[in-house]
Amino acid sequence: MGMQVWPGRPHPLGATWDGTGTNFALFSENATAVELCLFDAGDRETRISLTEVDNYVWHGYLTEVGPGQRYGFRVSGPHNPKAGHRFNPHKLLIDPYARALDGDVQFDPAIFSYDIEATDDLENLDLSFSKVDSSAFMPKAVVVDSNFDWEGDRPLDIPWHRTVIYETHVKGLTQLHPEVPEALRGTYAGLAHEAVINHLTQLGITAVELLPVHHFHAYPGHLANTGLRNYWGYDSLNYFAPYGGYSSTGQAGGQVNEFKQMVKALHREGIEVILDVVYNHTGEGSHLGPTLSLRGIDNAAYYRLVEDAPRYYMDFTGCGNSLNVRHPQVLKLIMDSLRYWVQEMHVDGFRFDLASALARELYEVDSLAAFFDIIHQDPVLSTIKLIAEPWDLGEGGYQVGNFPLLWSEWNGKYRDSMRDFWRDHDCRLGEFAFRITGSSDLYQANGKRPHASINFITCHDGFTLRDLVSYNEKHNLANHENNRDGESYNRSWNCGAEGDTDDPEILALRHRQQRNLLATLFLSQGVPMILGGDEISRTQQGNNNTYCQDSKLSWFDWKLDSAELDQLSFVRQLIQLRQDHPAFARRHWFQGRAIHGSGVHDIGWYNPDGSEIGPDQWHDGSAKAIAVYLNGEELMAVQAAGERLVGDSFLLFFNAQADPQEFQIPTEIEKERWSTVLNTSEPNGFSKDSQTYKPGSAIAVADFSLVVLRSPRAKGIGT
């Protein structure tokens, strides 16, 4: 092309179009040369040397380059894998700051910096040097125009105690939806379609938590020749670019505005957008993985290498590598990415995959790691929703309850306890009590509120709710790993038969167990998260690890039978019940004792005979029948205008036994009348029973079921 290259600027990193030309900037501490590679419509490549270097940032400005231009980098430097350096200019590299990528990585020997086909010395295979050009098999970065009309869109700032999270997948949610035009299915535009948003708003959720949308490695080597692909997307290749495969535009870079349109449409209907982000590792894998981006740009800077053997990677994730969060440039990359998604893409929060790995400054998880300190003081990131998956696969990585202020956590202990309680397995009564009341044992001493606990029964990783009550064992043969992948201990119960059955009693029990688990979730203190599809009883046929199943096995089936329609109706009413009554979404912890000498408790725990639970009973793991009293007149909160917040009171009768249980309404609770609002033994769960109960009355609760009674607040008290 014969382009003139001006010096340009070292900041911002990436490709920045200013209306006249584009500035390119790339950080590499150990490189000896950097070439900018421009590609025309026919994929013909023009290489331009970037000779300006400031603080290890290689940069240049091209006046002729604008939006739509596709590009990549080639970086030269020492090729010494034993010293941690893996430079190879024959490999086209993805710009870590690219705002869009065109295409997917295609599996081919050329994408490896070593000779993958050499067989004479397998032990030292990665030490060889490949001179085969990889550009034909690599996605190209795209220069984008960042201008977009947000039409006044602003953060929704939905309070944590009002938040209900719906975890879902952009493609899976929409791929089979009959009301979404075929051209939009599986895309950001499909998720923004009126039919999908109507489903979400009618359900009552307040936030969608999207599985990874950062551009990811769709065809990693272990899936080559299997006909499978990386469906979940937990192998990021870029932390700024929305995945192009979810775009309906067919235009390079079009996914950026399409994503923004999706966010704007969801915000318009009162739904926040939370992204599942993977800053702990990348899709380049271990020392035997391909060279796609950071490995070829500056391996020693970007990755955690084994100190006495830097040829290899520290692996706290089980995915082959870990980002070097101790390096200032890696921290900058993560923070720049997070701020970009908030400020430019208007997302409302993040769920951090295997977040413990980000806190490993040395080897142990450190809650005062620089990563958390920087977020805590950041004026943008400290005000959004931050959710940690509080574990990784390294030693000491299980850190539930240990993340610092500002952070909420996926509460794995809640999931495990509630699964155990509703199946034939011991669950200490004290454990059950802590989990249903927000897990104060994990979070209160750290100065947090109940919203620190993100409660869930199921998530993308594991059984769906329907499969949880239909399978004792995983059935993952479709993944071509001989059923070795996925968790083997699921705390599941098939209710008497493995998988599909025509037995009406087993089917009725399974439907009831789903209602029990859903009701427990939405009646618990903390923030409920429902796995998308559980509201329509979605099945994956017992596969508990569908990471590679981009197929009907993972996609939502919108053809609903009567039982699935009943479940949908049940979940809608259940979420509405929670949102209508502050007793289920307290902002403060229970005191569990007489309040201010009044003799009234904010919460009470009772045996079926109406007597209070005794101190010795909290250690009982076999107790499966318990009543919980929630006093809506003692919420310990005021509303924005300073008025005392008061609501209705509730009695929750849990019977996780194989036999019916009669409960007595405790006489010490001074409420004159109680009425049934929920009974999971009924097909749609919400009772039309008009009977009124008084203190001392007996109420029968069927086997494996939950009944909720309501008593209206006293007239003239609160608002």
C-alpha positions in Angstrom: 0.0 0.0 0.0 3.0 2.3 0.5 1.4 4.0 3.5 3.1 6.8 5.4 3.4 6.0 9.1 3.4 8.8 11.6 4.9 8.3 15.1 1.4 8.3 16.8 0.9 7.9 20.5 1.6 5.1 23.0 -1.9 5.5 24.5 -4.6 4.3 24.3 -3.5 0.8 23.5 -5.1 -1.0 20.6 -6.5 0.6 17.4 -8.1 4.0 17.9 -9.8 5.8 15.0 -10.1 9.6 15.5 -12.1 10.5 12.4 -9.1 11.0 10.2 -6.8 8.1 10.8 -6.0 5.3 13.2 -3.5 5.0 16.0 -2.1 1.6 16.7 -0.3 0.7 20.0 0.9 -2.6 21.4 2.7 -3.4 24.7 5.6 -5.8 24.6 8.4 -5.6 27.1 10.7 -8.2 25.5 10.1 -7.8 21.8 12.8 -6.7 19.4 10.5 -5.7 16.5 6.7 -5.3 15.9 5.0 -5.3 12.6 1.4 -4.1 12.0 -0.3 -6.3 9.4 -3.1 -4.9 7.4 -5.5 -7.2 5.4 -7.6 -6.1 2.4 -10.8 -7.7 1.2 -8.9 -10.5 -0.6 -6.9 -11.2 2.6 -3.7 -9.8 1.0 -1.4 -8.7 3.7 0.7 -5.5 4.0 3.2 -5.3 6.8 4.3 -2.0 8.4 7.1 -1.8 10.9 6.3 0.1 14.1 9.5 1.7 15.1 8.3 4.2 17.8 8.6 2.7 21.3 7.7 4.4 24.6 7.7 2.5 27.9 7.6 -0.8 25.9 4.6 0.4 23.9 5.2 0.1 20.1 3.0 2.6 18.2 2.3 4.3 14.9 -0.5 6.4 13.2 -1.8 5.7 9.7 -3.9 8.4 8.1 -5.4 6.1 5.4 -6.8 3.6 7.9 -10.4 3.7 9.3 -13.3 1.6 10.5 -13.6 -1.8 8.9 -9.9 -2.2 8.4 -8.8 -5.7 9.4 -5.4 -6.2 11.0 -3.1 -8.2 13.3 0.5 -8.1 14.6 3.7 -10.0 14.1 6.2 -9.7 16.9 9.9 -10.6 16.9 12.1 -11.4 19.8 14.0 -14.2 21.5 12.8 -17.7 20.8 13.9 -19.4 24.0 11.1 -21.4 25.6 13.3 -22.6 28.4 13.7 -19.0 29.5 9.9 -18.2 29.0 10.2 -16.5 25.6 8.2 -17.8 22.7 8.4 -15.1 20.0 7.7 -16.2 16.4 7.1 -13.6 13.7 5.6 -16.3 11.4 2.5 -16.3 13.6 -0.2 -13.6 13.2 -1.3 -12.4 16.6 -4.6 -10.9 17.9 -4.4 -7.4 19.3 -5.3 -7.8 23.1 -7.1 -4.4 22.8 -9.0 -5.0 19.6 -12.6 -4.0 19.8 -13.8 -6.6 17.3 -12.5 -9.7 15.6 -13.5 -11.1 12.3 -13.7 -14.9 12.2 -12.7 -17.8 14.5 -9.4 -19.5 15.0 -9.3 -22.5 12.7 -7.4 -25.5 14.0 -4.3 -26.2 11.9 -0.7 -27.1 12.6 0.2 -23.5 11.5 -1.2 -21.9 14.6 1.5 -23.5 16.8 4.8 -21.7 17.2 6.6 -25.1 17.2 6.4 -28.0 14.7 3.4 -29.9 16.0 3.8 -32.7 13.5 7.4 -33.5 14.5 7.5 -36.9 16.2 11.2 -37.6 16.7 11.4 -35.9 20.1 7.9 -35.6 21.6 9.3 -34.6 25.1 10.9 -31.4 23.6 8.3 -30.8 20.9 7.5 -27.2 22.1 11.2 -26.2 21.9 11.2 -26.4 18.1 10.5 -23.4 15.8 7.8 -23.4 13.1 8.3 -21.2 10.1 4.8 -21.9 8.7 2.6 -18.7 8.4 -0.6 -18.9 10.5 -2.5 -15.9 9.1 -4.9 -17.9 6.9 -6.2 -19.7 10.1 -6.4 -16.6 12.4 -9.3 -14.2 13.0 -8.4 -10.6 12.1 -8.8 -7.7 14.5 -11.1 -4.9 13.1 -10.8 -1.1 13.5 -14.2 0.1 14.8 -16.1 3.4 15.0 -17.1 3.8 18.7 -19.8 6.3 18.1 -23.3 5.1 19.1 -26.6 6.7 20.0 -27.4 5.4 23.4 -30.6 7.6 23.5 -30.0 8.6 27.1 -29.4 5.1 28.4 -28.1 5.1 32.0 -27.2 2.5 34.6 -30.3 1.0 36.2 -28.7 0.6 39.6 -31.2 -2.0 40.8 -30.6 -2.5 44.5 -29.0 -5.8 45.4 -32.0 -6.8 47.6 -34.3 -6.4 44.6 -32.1 -8.3 42.2 -33.1 -11.6 40.7 -30.4 -13.1 38.3 -31.1 -15.2 35.3 -28.0 -17.1 34.1 -28.2 -17.8 30.3 -26.4 -18.3 27.1 -26.8 -15.8 24.2 -27.2 -18.6 21.6 -28.8 -21.3 23.7 -31.7 -19.0 24.8 -32.7 -17.9 21.3 -31.6 -20.5 18.8 -34.9 -22.4 18.7 -37.3 -19.7 19.7 -40.2 -19.8 17.2 -41.1 -16.1 17.5 -37.5 -14.9 16.8 -36.8 -14.5 13.1 -34.5 -17.2 11.9 -31.8 -14.7 10.9 -31.6 -13.4 14.4 -31.6 -16.6 16.3 -28.5 -17.3 18.4 -27.4 -13.6 18.3 -27.3 -10.5 20.4 -30.2 -9.2 18.3 -32.1 -12.4 19.0 -31.7 -11.8 22.7 -33.0 -8.3 22.3 -36.0 -9.4 20.3 -39.4 -8.5 21.8 -40.4 -12.2 22.3 -37.4 -13.0 24.4 -37.5 -9.8 26.4 -41.2 -10.4 27.1 -40.4 -13.8 28.5 -37.8 -12.3 30.8 -40.0 -9.4 32.0 -43.0 -11.7 32.5 -40.8 -14.0 34.5 -39.8 -11.1 36.8 -36.0 -11.4 36.7 -34.0 -8.1 37.0 -30.7 -9.1 35.4 -29.4 -11.5 32.8 -26.0 -13.0 33.5 -24.5 -14.0 30.2 -22.0 -16.8 29.7 -18.8 -15.5 28.2 -19.2 -13.0 25.3 -15.5 -12.1 25.1 -14.2 -13.4 21.8 -13.1 -17.0 22.6 -11.3 -19.9 21.0 -14.2 -21.8 19.4 -12.2 -24.8 18.2 -9.5 -25.8 20.7 -7.3 -28.7 19.7 -8.9 -31.3 22.0 -12.2 -30.9 20.1 -10.6 -31.1 16.7 -12.1 -33.8 14.5 -14.9 -34.5 17.0 -17.6 -32.4 15.3 -17.9 -30.4 18.6 -17.0 -26.8 19.5 -16.4 -24.7 22.5 -20.0 -23.7 23.3 -19.7 -22.1 26.7 -16.8 -19.9 25.7 -14.5 -20.1 28.7 -11.4 -19.8 26.6 -11.0 -16.0 26.0 -8.7 -14.7 23.3 -9.6 -11.0 23.7 -11.1 -9.1 26.6 -12.6 -6.2 24.6 -14.3 -7.8 21.5 -17.8 -9.2 21.7 -17.8 -12.7 20.2 -18.5 -12.3 16.5 -20.3 -15.6 16.2 -23.2 -14.1 18.1 -23.7 -11.3 15.5 -26.5 -11.2 12.9 -24.9 -8.5 10.8 -22.4 -10.5 8.8 -20.3 -7.3 8.8 -16.8 -7.2 10.3 -17.1 -5.2 13.5 -20.9 -5.1 13.4 -21.1 -7.1 16.6 -20.1 -4.1 18.6 -23.2 -2.0 17.8 -25.4 -5.1 17.9 -24.2 -5.8 21.5 -24.9 -2.2 22.4 -28.4 -2.4 20.9 -29.1 -5.5 23.0 -28.0 -3.8 26.2 -30.1 -0.7 25.4 -33.2 -2.8 24.7 -32.8 -4.8 27.9 -32.2 -1.6 30.0 -35.3 -0.1 28.5 -37.3 -3.0 30.0 -35.6 -2.7 33.4 -33.2 -5.6 33.0 -29.5 -5.3 33.8 -26.7 -7.1 32.0 -24.0 -9.0 33.9 -21.1 -10.6 32.0 -19.4 -13.8 33.0 -15.7 -12.9 32.5 -12.6 -15.1 32.4 -9.5 -13.1 33.4 -7.8 -16.1 35.1 -6.6 -17.8 31.9 -6.7 -17.6 28.1 -7.5 -20.0 25.3 -3.8 -20.4 24.4 -3.5 -23.3 26.9 -0.4 -24.9 28.1 3.2 -24.9 26.7 1.8 -27.2 24.0 -1.0 -24.8 23.1 -1.2 -22.6 20.0 0.3 -19.1 19.7 -2.6 -16.8 19.1 -2.0 -13.6 21.0 -0.4 -12.9 24.4 2.0 -15.9 24.1 3.5 -14.4 21.0 3.3 -10.8 22.1 5.2 -11.3 25.4 4.8 -14.7 27.0 7.0 -13.9 30.0 5.1 -10.7 30.8 1.5 -11.9 30.4 1.6 -15.4 31.9 2.5 -16.9 35.3 5.5 -19.1 34.6 7.0 -21.7 36.9 9.8 -19.7 38.6 12.6 -22.4 38.3 11.3 -23.8 35.0 9.7 -20.9 32.9 9.2 -23.1 30.0 6.0 -24.2 31.9 3.0 -22.4 33.2 1.5 -22.1 36.6 -2.0 -23.6 36.2 -4.6 -22.6 38.9 -7.5 -23.2 36.5 -7.0 -26.6 34.9 -6.9 -24.9 31.5 -3.2 -24.9 31.0 -2.2 -21.4 32.0 -2.8 -18.5 34.4 -2.6 -14.8 33.7 0.2 -13.0 35.5 -1.9 -10.6 37.5 1.3 -9.5 39.4 2.5 -7.7 36.3 1.4 -4.0 36.0 0.5 -4.3 32.3 -1.7 -7.4 32.9 -3.5 -5.6 35.7 -3.9 -2.6 33.3 -5.3 -4.9 30.6 -7.9 -6.3 33.0 -8.9 -2.9 34.4 -9.0 -1.3 31.0 -11.2 -4.1 29.8 -13.6 -3.9 32.7 -14.0 -0.1 32.4 -14.5 -0.4 28.7 -17.5 -2.8 29.1 -19.0 -0.5 31.8 -18.4 2.9 30.2 -18.6 2.1 26.4 -20.8 -1.0 26.4 -23.0 0.0 29.4 -23.0 -3.4 31.2 -24.0 -3.4 34.8 -21.7 -5.9 36.4 -19.4 -8.9 36.1 -19.3 -12.5 37.4 -15.6 -13.5 37.6 -14.9 -17.1 36.7 -12.5 -18.9 39.1 -11.9 -15.6 40.8 -9.5 -17.0 43.4 -6.9 -17.3 40.7 -6.9 -13.5 40.3 -5.9 -13.1 44.0 -2.8 -15.3 43.8 0.1 -12.8 44.0 2.5 -15.6 45.0 0.9 -19.0 45.4 -1.6 -18.5 48.2 -4.9 -16.7 47.7 -4.6 -13.2 49.2 -7.7 -11.2 49.8 -5.6 -8.1 49.8 -4.2 -8.7 46.4 -3.5 -5.7 44.1 -6.4 -6.7 41.9 -8.9 -6.2 44.6 -7.3 -3.1 45.9 -7.4 -1.4 42.5 -11.1 -2.3 42.0 -11.9 -1.0 45.5 -10.6 2.5 44.7 -11.7 2.7 41.1 -14.5 5.3 40.7 -16.2 3.2 38.0 -15.7 -0.4 39.0 -16.4 0.1 42.7 -20.0 1.1 42.0 -21.2 -1.8 39.9 -22.2 -5.4 40.7 -19.2 -7.6 41.3 -19.7 -11.3 41.7 -16.9 -13.9 42.4 -16.9 -17.5 41.7 -14.9 -17.9 44.9 -12.7 -20.9 44.0 -10.1 -22.2 41.6 -8.4 -25.5 41.1 -5.2 -24.7 43.0 -4.3 -25.6 46.6 -6.3 -23.4 49.0 -8.5 -22.2 46.2 -11.9 -22.7 47.8 -12.5 -19.2 49.3 -16.3 -19.0 49.8 -16.9 -16.2 52.3 -13.4 -14.7 52.1 -13.7 -12.1 49.3 -13.4 -8.5 50.3 -16.0 -5.8 50.6 -17.9 -4.8 47.5 -17.9 -8.4 46.3 -20.8 -10.8 46.3 -20.1 -14.5 45.8 -21.6 -17.6 44.2 -22.4 -19.4 47.4 -21.5 -23.0 46.7 -22.3 -24.0 50.3 -25.9 -22.9 49.7 -26.2 -25.0 46.6 -24.8 -28.1 48.4 -26.8 -27.7 51.6 -30.2 -27.2 49.8 -29.5 -30.2 47.5 -28.7 -32.4 50.5 -31.7 -31.2 52.5 -34.2 -32.1 49.8 -32.7 -35.6 49.1 -32.1 -38.5 51.3 -28.9 -37.2 52.8 -27.9 -35.6 56.1 -27.9 -31.8 56.3 -27.3 -30.3 59.7 -30.2 -28.2 60.8 -27.8 -25.4 61.7 -26.3 -25.5 58.2 -29.8 -25.3 56.6 -30.6 -22.4 58.9 -27.5 -20.4 58.0 -28.0 -20.9 54.3 -31.7 -20.0 54.1 -31.0 -16.8 56.1 -28.3 -15.4 53.9 -25.2 -17.2 55.3 -24.3 -14.8 58.1 -21.7 -17.2 59.2 -19.8 -16.5 56.0 -20.4 -12.8 55.5 -21.6 -10.9 58.5 -18.2 -10.7 60.3 -16.7 -9.2 57.1 -19.1 -6.2 57.3 -21.2 -7.5 54.4 -25.0 -7.6 54.0 -27.1 -10.6 53.0 -26.7 -9.7 49.3 -23.1 -11.0 49.5 -24.6 -14.5 49.1 -25.6 -15.3 45.5 -27.8 -18.3 46.1 -28.3 -20.9 43.4 -29.4 -24.5 43.1 -28.1 -25.1 39.6 -25.9 -23.2 37.1 -24.5 -23.8 33.6 -21.9 -26.1 35.1 -23.7 -29.2 36.2 -27.1 -30.7 35.9 -30.2 -28.6 35.0 -32.8 -28.6 37.7 -34.9 -31.2 35.9 -31.8 -33.5 35.5 -30.9 -32.9 39.1 -34.1 -34.8 40.1 -33.9 -37.3 37.3 -30.4 -38.7 37.3 -28.1 -40.1 40.0 -25.2 -40.3 37.5 -23.8 -38.1 34.8 -24.3 -39.1 31.2 -21.7 -37.3 29.2 -20.8 -39.8 26.4 -21.8 -37.2 23.8 -18.7 -35.2 24.8 -16.4 -37.9 23.4 -14.4 -38.2 26.6 -15.7 -41.6 27.7 -17.8 -40.0 30.5 -14.7 -39.0 32.4 -15.5 -35.2 32.2 -17.8 -33.4 34.5 -18.4 -33.6 38.2 -19.1 -37.2 39.4 -20.6 -36.1 42.8 -23.7 -34.1 42.0 -25.8 -34.4 45.2 -28.7 -35.4 42.8 -31.5 -37.9 43.3 -33.4 -39.5 40.4 -36.5 -40.1 42.6 -36.6 -43.8 41.8 -35.5 -44.3 38.2 -32.5 -43.2 36.1 -33.5 -40.8 33.4 -36.8 -40.9 31.4 -39.7 -42.8 32.8 -43.4 -43.2 32.4 -44.1 -43.9 36.0 -46.6 -41.3 37.1 -45.6 -41.4 40.8 -41.9 -40.8 40.0 -42.8 -38.0 37.5 -45.1 -36.3 40.1 -42.3 -36.5 42.7 -39.8 -35.0 40.3 -42.1 -32.1 39.5 -42.7 -31.6 43.2 -38.9 -31.7 43.9 -38.3 -29.0 41.3 -40.9 -26.8 42.9 -39.4 -27.5 46.4 -35.9 -26.4 45.2 -37.2 -23.4 43.3 -39.3 -22.2 46.2 -36.5 -22.7 48.7 -34.3 -20.6 46.4 -36.7 -17.6 46.1 -37.7 -17.7 49.8 -34.1 -17.5 51.0 -32.4 -14.3 52.1 -29.6 -13.2 49.7 -29.7 -12.8 45.9 -31.4 -15.7 44.0 -29.9 -16.8 40.7 -31.9 -19.2 38.5 -30.3 -21.1 35.6 -32.0 -20.1 32.4 -34.3 -22.9 31.3 -35.1 -24.2 34.7 -38.3 -22.2 34.6 -39.5 -24.4 31.7 -38.0 -27.6 33.1 -35.2 -27.9 30.5 -33.3 -31.1 30.3 -29.8 -32.0 28.9 -30.5 -35.7 29.1 -28.2 -36.1 32.1 -25.2 -34.4 30.6 -23.7 -32.3 33.3 -20.9 -30.7 31.3 -22.3 -29.4 28.0 -19.4 -27.0 27.4 -18.9 -28.5 23.9 -22.6 -29.1 23.0 -23.6 -26.4 20.6 -26.7 -28.4 19.7 -30.3 -29.1 20.7 -28.9 -30.8 23.8 -28.0 -27.3 25.2 -30.4 -25.0 23.3 -33.8 -24.1 24.9 -36.7 -26.1 23.6 -39.7 -23.7 23.6 -42.3 -26.4 22.7 -43.7 -26.7 26.2 -46.0 -29.5 27.5 -48.5 -29.0 30.2 -46.1 -29.8 33.1 -43.5 -27.3 31.7 -46.2 -24.6 31.3 -47.2 -25.3 34.9 -43.6 -24.8 36.0 -43.3 -21.6 34.1 -46.4 -20.3 35.8 -45.1 -21.4 39.1 -41.8 -19.6 38.7 -43.5 -16.4 37.6 -45.7 -16.4 40.7 -42.8 -17.3 42.9 -40.6 -14.4 41.8 -43.6 -12.1 42.2 -44.2 -13.4 45.7 -40.6 -12.5 46.6 -40.7 -9.1 45.0 -44.0 -8.2 46.7 -42.9 -9.1 50.2 -39.8 -7.6 51.9 -39.7 -10.4 54.4 -37.9 -12.5 51.7 -35.4 -9.9 50.7 -34.1 -8.3 53.9 -31.3 -5.7 53.6 -30.1 -6.5 57.2 -29.2 -9.7 59.1 -31.7 -11.4 61.4 -31.1 -10.8 65.1 -33.0 -14.0 66.0 -33.9 -12.8 69.4 -36.4 -10.6 71.2 -36.2 -7.2 69.6 -35.7 -4.2 71.9 -37.3 -6.0 74.8 -40.6 -6.4 72.9 -40.8 -10.1 73.2 -41.2 -10.3 69.4 -38.7 -12.1 67.3 -37.7 -11.3 63.7 -37.3 -15.0 63.0 -38.4 -18.2 64.7 -37.5 -21.8 64.3 -40.0 -24.5 65.3 -40.5 -28.3 65.4 -43.7 -29.8 63.9 -45.4 -29.8 67.3 -45.0 -26.0 67.5 -42.2 -26.0 70.1 -39.0 -24.0 69.5 -35.9 -25.7 68.1 -33.6 -26.5 71.0 -29.8 -25.8 71.1 -28.9 -29.4 70.7 -31.1 -29.8 67.6 -29.0 -27.6 65.4 -26.4 -30.3 65.1 -29.0 -32.9 64.0 -28.3 -33.9 60.3 -31.4 -36.1 60.0 -34.1 -33.4 60.9 -36.1 -33.0 57.7 -39.2 -31.3 59.0 -38.9 -27.7 60.3 -41.0 -24.6 60.4 -39.6 -21.1 59.9 -41.3 -17.9 61.0 -40.5 -14.6 59.2 -41.8 -11.5 61.1 -42.6 -8.9 58.5 -43.1 -6.3 61.2 -39.5 -6.4 62.3 -37.5 -5.9 59.1 -35.0 -3.4 60.7 -35.2 -1.1 57.7 -36.5 2.2 56.6 -37.5 3.3 53.1 -36.0 6.2 51.1 -38.4 8.7 52.6 -37.5 7.6 56.1 -40.7 5.6 56.8 -40.4 2.3 58.6 -40.5 -0.7 56.3 -43.1 -3.2 57.4 -44.6 -6.2 55.5 -46.7 -9.3 55.9 -45.4 -12.2 58.0 -44.9 -15.8 56.9 -44.6 -19.3 58.2 -42.6 -21.7 56.0 -43.2 -25.5 56.6 -40.5 -27.7 55.2 -41.1 -31.4 54.9 -38.2 -33.2 53.2 -39.4 -36.6 54.4 -40.9 -39.5 52.5 -44.0 -39.4 54.8 -46.6 -36.6 55.3 -46.1 -34.4 58.3 -48.6 -32.5 60.4 -47.4 -29.1 61.7 -48.9 -27.0 64.4 -49.0 -23.2 64.1 -47.0 -22.0 67.1 -49.2 -20.4 69.7 -46.5 -18.0 70.8 -46.7 -16.1 67.5 -49.4 -13.5 68.1 -51.0 -13.5 64.6 -54.7 -14.0 64.5 -55.1 -15.5 61.1 -53.0 -17.3 58.5 -53.8 -18.2 54.9 -52.0 -20.5 52.4 -50.2 -18.8 49.6 -47.9 -21.7 48.4 -48.1 -25.5 48.5 -45.6 -27.3 46.3 -47.6 -30.5 46.5 -50.0 -29.0 44.0 -49.3 -29.0 40.3 -48.8 -25.2 39.9 -47.8 -24.7 43.5 -49.9 -21.7 44.3 -52.9 -22.8 46.5 -56.4 -21.7 46.0 -57.2 -22.9 49.5 -59.3 -20.2 51.2 -59.1 -21.8 54.6 -57.9 -19.6 57.5 -55.7 -21.0 60.2 -55.3 -19.7 63.8 -52.5 -20.2 66.4 -52.6 -23.8 67.5 -54.2 -25.0 64.3 -52.8 -28.1 62.6 -51.8 -28.2 58.9 -50.9 -31.3 56.9 -47.8 -31.0 54.7 -47.4 -33.8 52.1 -44.2 -35.8 51.7 -41.4 -33.9 50.0 -43.3 -30.6 50.0 -43.2 -27.1 51.3 -46.2 -25.0 52.4 -46.1 -21.2 53.0 -48.7 -19.4 55.1 -49.1 -15.6 55.2 -50.4 -13.3 57.9 -51.1 -9.7 56.8 -49.4 -6.9 58.8 -51.4 -5.1 61.5 -53.3 -2.2 60.3 -51.7 1.2 60.8 -48.2 -0.2 61.2 -45.6 0.9 58.7 -46.0 1.2 55.0 
